[in-house]
Amino acid sequence: MADSQWTKKLVQDHARVAVAIELYTVPFYTTVMTSIKEKDEENEKGAYNILRGILIEEMMHMQLAANLCLALDTIPQMRPPGYSEDIPYLKPGVVINADMEPLNARTLAEMMAIETPEEILEQDPTPGDNKGPQYPYSSIKEMYDALLYGIEQVGENQFGWNTTNQQKLWVDQGYPQIIRNIGDAEKAIEAIKQQGEGREVGHDVRKPYKPSDFPVDPKYQMKNEAANGSLNGPYTKIALGEISHYGRLLKIQQDALHNDGLPKVYTGNDNPDHPLNVELSLKLRMMIAHFSTIWAGLPEGMPAVSPNIFWKAALDLMKDVTVLAESCWKEGVTPDWS
């Protein structure tokens, strides 16, 4: 049952759940992406590059949600996703309990379900005099909208909007990465919704959908370049960044219809105790621990260290888990992140 009124703690809890939602996609999408045999690196619009671009934007979304937590006087709590668990504040099934399988009709449908744009609502989700929280929500968009609404109900001046430990890990975007006020929060959340989860279907869009039905406003298209130009060299261009995640996944689906099926993939058997999976699970936890340190800061008394050191280490670990997941598939083992 939803709380009867908004409180500062409830707003903070919503912000922490937003981080969990963004992190939820990383192991699942990496599992699917690395199952593809042909990386088609020369084909910017190929399935592998599309999924890689979506993953990069999910990392941006995680950064924005984590920065929002700090702005709202709470610390993001990061842990490996539990794919058999429902996510707080969302109705069961809004975020699908993902199947750790290669790219196939089912995993593609599950990714599309996570990124599904919201149909135009017949009415405001908080109509009339009912100003209390309305969870569990039917969509990720509803949750993000409720989070902003909760801030307004509690009062913008009840939050510190502290920028200490907030991160700006990419070059300037058309939207703020550092959250200093409610306006920044609104723009950051709009970037998340425009690019991926939570966008609406345009009023003039009719089924059957096509990828171009889901454009991203140019100011919300991500520029994937490191903030200081030095971390791990030039970044990868976002494939089809002018289209939302759902539109890009729709392109993979439509390409399959025209190309006699989805790209060829590896298959595997469940074996969580395989040495590659043991290492994969360990590296995932190390990566998340580095993320936690970036936003929580080092314990008091420890010497100051630039967050860039932890970010570079986290990026290296992200590359490691990608390589390990692909190695699992090549060994005939399904990647296991538990």
C-alpha positions as MATLAB code, in Angstrom:
seq = 'MADSQWTKKLVQDHARVAVAIELYTVPFYTTVMTSIKEKDEENEKGAYNILRGILIEEMMHMQLAANLCLALDTIPQMRPPGYSEDIPYLKPGVVINADMEPLNARTLAEMMAIETPEEILEQDPTPGDNKGPQYPYSSIKEMYDALLYGIEQVGENQFGWNTTNQQKLWVDQGYPQIIRNIGDAEKAIEAIKQQGEGREVGHDVRKPYKPSDFPVDPKYQMKNEAANGSLNGPYTKIALGEISHYGRLLKIQQDALHNDGLPKVYTGNDNPDHPLNVELSLKLRMMIAHFSTIWAGLPEGMPAVSPNIFWKAALDLMKDVTVLAESCWKEGVTPDWS';
ca = [
       0.000    0.000    0.000;
       1.313    3.459   -0.883;
       2.134    5.991    1.822;
      -0.574    8.575    2.424;
       1.731   11.526    1.787;
       5.132   12.387    0.406;
       8.059   12.593    2.807;
      11.695   13.398    2.261;
      12.626    9.776    2.957;
      10.106    8.492    0.404;
      11.535   10.818   -2.255;
      15.037    9.592   -1.399;
      13.904    5.969   -1.619;
      12.509    6.642   -5.108;
      15.839    8.128   -6.192;
      17.756    5.068   -4.947;
      15.359    2.777   -6.822;
      16.041    4.805   -9.978;
      19.726    3.875   -9.661;
      18.779    0.200   -9.248;
      16.629    0.321  -12.397;
      19.462    1.756  -14.479;
      21.969   -0.764  -13.100;
      19.497   -3.608  -13.696;
      20.012   -3.438  -17.442;
      23.818   -3.729  -17.472;
      24.408   -7.493  -16.895;
      21.320   -8.456  -18.913;
      22.143   -6.329  -21.958;
      25.819   -7.335  -21.772;
      24.838  -11.014  -21.769;
      22.723  -10.561  -24.888;
      25.239   -8.330  -26.681;
      28.217  -10.638  -26.153;
      26.303  -13.641  -27.500;
      26.407  -12.121  -30.999;
      29.086  -13.834  -33.099;
      29.538  -11.086  -35.672;
      30.329   -7.775  -34.024;
      29.778   -6.015  -37.364;
      32.039   -3.172  -36.249;
      31.924   -1.725  -39.755;
      28.124   -1.612  -39.585;
      27.192    1.200  -37.231;
      23.554    0.128  -37.350;
      24.197   -3.557  -36.634;
      22.767   -5.307  -33.577;
      26.052   -5.483  -31.648;
      26.765   -1.773  -32.008;
      23.166   -0.849  -31.230;
      23.283   -2.786  -27.947;
      26.688   -1.352  -27.072;
      25.350    2.172  -27.550;
      22.330    1.431  -25.363;
      24.627    0.092  -22.644;
      26.724    3.272  -22.721;
      23.618    5.400  -22.304;
      22.462    3.209  -19.409;
      25.754    4.083  -17.705;
      24.976    7.764  -18.238;
      21.510    7.205  -16.769;
      23.037    5.522  -13.736;
      25.336    8.527  -13.264;
      22.407   10.950  -13.465;
      20.304    8.931  -11.018;
      23.253    8.599   -8.603;
      23.915   12.352   -8.784;
      20.228   12.972   -8.085;
      20.508   10.831   -4.951;
      23.313   13.032   -3.619;
      21.392   16.190   -4.512;
      18.488   14.831   -2.457;
      20.729   14.161    0.568;
      21.005   10.400    0.208;
      23.699    8.035   -1.037;
      22.946    5.616   -3.896;
      22.994    2.004   -2.772;
      24.468   -0.143   -5.525;
      24.424   -3.911   -5.623;
      24.259   -6.603   -8.313;
      20.741   -6.874   -9.753;
      18.492   -9.660   -8.516;
      16.688  -10.888  -11.602;
      14.183  -12.964   -9.672;
      13.119  -10.000   -7.523;
      10.510   -7.339   -8.172;
      11.748   -3.754   -8.085;
      10.265   -1.595   -5.305;
       7.536    0.884   -6.274;
       6.924   -0.802   -9.645;
       4.127   -3.259  -10.358;
       5.395   -6.807  -10.933;
       6.360   -7.267  -14.554;
       6.997   -3.586  -15.352;
      10.687   -4.465  -15.429;
      10.836   -8.013  -16.759;
      12.636  -10.726  -14.812;
      15.270  -11.098  -17.504;
      16.315  -14.410  -19.002;
      20.097  -14.763  -19.241;
      20.090  -16.101  -22.770;
      21.630  -15.134  -26.117;
      19.988  -12.681  -28.474;
      16.769  -14.382  -29.522;
      13.114  -13.491  -29.925;
      12.504  -13.778  -26.181;
      15.444  -11.682  -24.949;
      14.787   -9.070  -27.626;
      11.154   -8.889  -26.492;
      12.290   -8.558  -22.863;
      14.635   -5.683  -23.702;
      11.851   -4.012  -25.672;
       9.507   -4.470  -22.717;
      11.962   -2.650  -20.434;
      12.311    0.183  -22.965;
       8.685    0.263  -24.121;
       7.442    3.822  -24.616;
       4.389    4.780  -22.675;
       1.133    5.216  -24.509;
      -0.452    8.627  -24.093;
      -2.333    8.566  -20.788;
      -6.026    9.272  -20.784;
      -5.651   11.209  -17.559;
      -3.046   12.591  -15.222;
      -1.760    9.861  -12.854;
      -2.401   12.198   -9.883;
      -5.834   13.657  -10.705;
      -8.115   15.727   -8.539;
      -7.253   16.209   -4.893;
      -5.325   12.967   -4.595;
      -1.814   14.347   -4.078;
      -0.356   11.374   -2.233;
       2.045    8.800   -3.669;
       0.405    6.501   -6.211;
       2.754    3.506   -6.289;
       3.093    0.741   -7.329;
       3.594    2.354  -10.716;
       2.596    0.887  -14.059;
       5.682    2.211  -15.842;
       9.167    3.574  -15.270;
       7.956    6.923  -16.603;
       5.312    7.070  -13.870;
       7.986    6.442  -11.250;
      10.255    9.199  -12.546;
       7.322   11.614  -12.835;
       6.281   10.738   -9.284;
       9.818   11.354   -8.033;
       9.759   14.898   -9.416;
       6.248   15.416   -8.078;
       7.375   14.199   -4.654;
      10.199   16.752   -4.579;
       7.684   19.508   -5.255;
       5.295   18.216   -2.585;
       7.973   17.947    0.097;
       9.464   21.267   -0.968;
      12.543   21.943   -3.048;
      14.071   23.825   -0.101;
      13.946   20.667    2.048;
      16.814   19.178    0.044;
      20.438   20.250    0.180;
      21.226   19.959   -3.562;
      24.750   19.158   -2.489;
      27.164   18.607   -5.388;
      29.914   16.967   -3.297;
      30.840   13.622   -4.932;
      28.465   14.221   -7.849;
      30.188   13.159  -11.056;
      30.447   14.606  -14.550;
      32.142   11.750  -16.367;
      31.308   12.837  -19.908;
      31.802   16.081  -21.828;
      29.109   18.755  -21.651;
      25.765   17.507  -22.892;
      22.598   19.332  -23.841;
      21.360   18.497  -20.339;
      23.049   18.892  -16.921;
      25.012   16.050  -15.402;
      25.486   17.811  -12.047;
      22.164   18.273  -10.248;
      22.066   21.624   -8.428;
      18.314   22.298   -8.301;
      14.897   21.022   -9.344;
      15.385   22.402  -12.855;
      18.533   20.310  -13.315;
      16.688   17.267  -11.964;
      13.853   17.755  -14.457;
      16.263   18.027  -17.404;
      18.348   15.025  -16.311;
      15.231   12.869  -15.944;
      13.975   14.098  -19.320;
      17.287   12.912  -20.843;
      16.757    9.456  -19.323;
      13.194    9.319  -20.637;
      14.063   10.658  -24.097;
      16.912    8.214  -24.613;
      15.450    5.161  -22.987;
      12.976    4.137  -20.343;
       9.923    6.246  -19.804;
       9.380    8.240  -22.990;
       5.897    8.735  -24.382;
       4.593    7.816  -27.807;
       3.941   10.917  -29.867;
       0.282   11.904  -30.337;
       0.566   11.451  -34.105;
       2.265    8.021  -33.968;
       0.220    4.975  -34.927;
       0.937    1.258  -34.919;
       2.718   -0.540  -36.444;
       5.648    1.442  -35.120;
       8.869    2.093  -37.016;
      12.243    3.151  -35.512;
      11.936    6.739  -36.744;
       8.725    7.127  -34.694;
      10.915    7.510  -31.591;
      13.316   10.400  -32.225;
      15.458   11.856  -29.457;
      15.463   15.646  -29.261;
      18.956   16.736  -30.440;
      19.742   18.403  -27.099;
      19.144   15.096  -25.334;
      21.288   12.993  -27.685;
      24.349   11.728  -25.814;
      27.865   12.769  -26.780;
      29.982    9.801  -25.714;
      33.284   11.507  -24.984;
      35.245   11.479  -21.732;
      35.007   14.648  -19.659;
      38.753   15.238  -19.568;
      39.621   13.584  -22.867;
      42.091   11.184  -21.286;
      40.234    8.172  -19.915;
      40.806    5.126  -22.085;
      41.187    7.136  -25.262;
      38.327    8.126  -27.599;
      34.919    6.774  -26.710;
      32.657    4.754  -28.971;
      30.059    6.637  -31.011;
      26.497    5.948  -29.959;
      24.881    3.928  -32.766;
      21.570    5.478  -33.814;
      21.716    7.895  -30.882;
      19.105   10.025  -32.610;
      16.532    7.286  -31.893;
      15.372    6.064  -28.479;
      16.334    2.634  -27.133;
      12.968    1.187  -28.093;
      13.355    2.439  -31.647;
      16.837    0.924  -31.897;
      15.633   -2.436  -30.597;
      12.731   -2.231  -33.018;
      15.301   -1.832  -35.812;
      17.024   -5.062  -34.700;
      13.628   -6.782  -34.792;
      12.730   -5.402  -38.202;
      16.173   -6.190  -39.635;
      15.626   -9.799  -38.551;
      12.440   -9.935  -40.608;
      14.281   -8.680  -43.684;
      17.474  -10.706  -43.178;
      16.066  -14.178  -42.502;
      16.520  -13.965  -38.769;
      18.545  -12.389  -36.005;
      22.358  -12.392  -36.119;
      24.082  -15.705  -35.451;
      24.791  -16.203  -31.748;
      26.634  -18.484  -29.358;
      24.613  -20.761  -27.099;
      25.506  -22.140  -23.692;
      24.522  -24.265  -20.738;
      24.042  -23.096  -17.176;
      27.210  -23.595  -15.131;
      27.583  -20.954  -12.417;
      30.620  -22.756  -10.973;
      32.617  -22.573  -14.191;
      35.858  -20.624  -13.535;
      34.888  -17.974  -16.097;
      31.574  -17.385  -14.326;
      33.249  -17.237  -10.927;
      35.562  -14.541  -12.270;
      32.677  -12.775  -14.016;
      30.691  -12.555  -10.779;
      33.736  -11.285   -8.890;
      34.549   -8.622  -11.471;
      30.926   -7.424  -11.506;
      31.023   -6.943   -7.739;
      34.341   -5.141   -7.984;
      32.931   -2.845  -10.670;
      29.874   -1.995   -8.564;
      32.113   -1.423   -5.524;
      34.083    1.122   -7.557;
      30.859    2.832   -8.594;
      29.777    2.981   -4.957;
      33.071    4.567   -3.938;
      32.791    7.193   -6.678;
      29.488    8.488   -5.280;
      29.867    7.686   -1.572;
      33.437    8.976   -1.299;
      36.292    7.420    0.592;
      35.915    6.731    4.323;
      36.990    9.580    6.585;
      40.701    9.546    7.330;
      41.767    8.049    4.015;
      43.861   10.223    1.687;
      41.949   12.103   -1.009;
      41.950   10.369   -4.395;
      40.493   11.682   -7.646;
      37.220    9.955   -8.592;
      38.698    9.584  -12.075;
      40.953    6.841  -10.700;
      37.918    4.810   -9.625;
      36.063    5.620  -12.836;
      38.969    4.421  -14.972;
      39.179    1.269  -12.858;
      35.411    0.758  -13.214;
      35.667    1.195  -16.988;
      38.494   -1.343  -17.110;
      36.333   -3.754  -15.123;
      33.416   -3.089  -17.482;
      35.657   -4.114  -20.355;
      36.762   -7.170  -18.371;
      33.208   -8.370  -17.721;
      32.355   -7.857  -21.384;
      35.313   -9.992  -22.428;
      34.499  -12.600  -19.773;
      30.840  -12.803  -20.815;
      31.894  -13.341  -24.424;
      34.444  -15.950  -23.309;
      31.688  -17.790  -21.445;
      29.592  -17.969  -24.599;
      32.565  -19.197  -26.635;
      33.136  -21.937  -24.047;
      29.498  -23.042  -24.356;
      28.615  -21.618  -20.928;
      25.853  -19.104  -20.237;
      27.194  -16.023  -18.391;
      26.118  -16.109  -14.748;
      26.398  -12.872  -12.760;
      25.043  -14.132   -9.443;
];
